[in-house]
């Protein structure tokens, strides 16, 4: 399994709107596509005072499956225009990590 990790940052005023966009538009659109190898989506949020940071983690079975989502240049971030309008700044690339060990509780 491979985690696709990406970071974006909003103003406090745009944070709820951005989170809502991810939950009600972006994520449902991804799940509707039924991308082979896509497993799940995780959203993390942190209040840093003058900006709010978000981390998205998308889980895929392999890099090849990530390519089917993001294209041949799979490290390039996929940032919807609506998200760009709400974000103060964001990573231009995503990081990819293979899961090496996992505990279940």
N, C-alpha and C positions, 0 to 999 in steps of 0.2 A: 504494500500500500504506500501511496505517495501523498504527502500533504502539500497543497499549493497555498502558500501563505503570502498575504498582501496587506499593506497598511495604507490607510487614508486618514485625513485629519479635517475636521470641520470647526467652524465657530460654534460656541455654545448655542447660538440662535438656530443654527441649521442641523444640529445633532439629531433631534427627534425626527425631523423630516427625512434625513438621510437614512436613519435606521428603519423608518417606515417604508421608504422606497425599497430597501433591500428585502424586507420581509414580505411586502405585498406585491412587488413588481419583479424585481430581479430574480429572487429565489424561485417563485412560481414559474417564471419563464424558463429558467434552467431545468427545473424538474419536468416541465411539459415536453421539453426536447428529448427526454429519455436518453441522455448521452451514455453510450456504452462505457462501462467501467466507473461511472460517477457513483459515489457512495453516500456522501452527506456534506452538509454545510454547517460551519460553526461561526458565530459572530461574537467577538469580544469588544467591549467598550470600556474606555477609561477617561475619567474627567481629569484633565491637567490644568484646570483653572481657566486660562484664556483660550484653550482649544480642547477639543474632544478627539481622542484617537480611537480608531477602529482597526481591528485586525480581523480579516476574513480567512478562514481555513476551509478549503474545499478538498475533500478526500477522493482520490481516484485509485483504481487498481494498478495503474502503471503510467509512465511518461507518455506512452503511445495513446492512452485514453485522454490524457491532458491535451495532447495535440489535437484530438478530435473536438475538444472544447475551444482551445485557444488559437489553433492554427500551427503551422510549421515553426514559427518563431514563438514557441510556447512560453518562453520566459517573459515576453512582453505582456504587460498588464492589460486586462480586458476591462475597460472602464466606460460604462454607459454614459451618454451625453447628459442625461438627467443627473447622474451621480456627479459628474464633473462640475455641474452648475452648483451643487450643494457643498462640494469639498473645497477646503482652503488650499490644500496641497495633497499630493498622493505619490506613492511609489510608482515609477514608470515600469518597473519589472516586478515579477513575483518570484519568490524563492520556493524551491522544491526540496523536500526532505523525505527520505524513505523511512518508514517506521521500522525500527529494529527490535523493539521490545514493547509489550503492552501488558498491563495488569488489569484484571477485571475485579471489581468489588461487588 
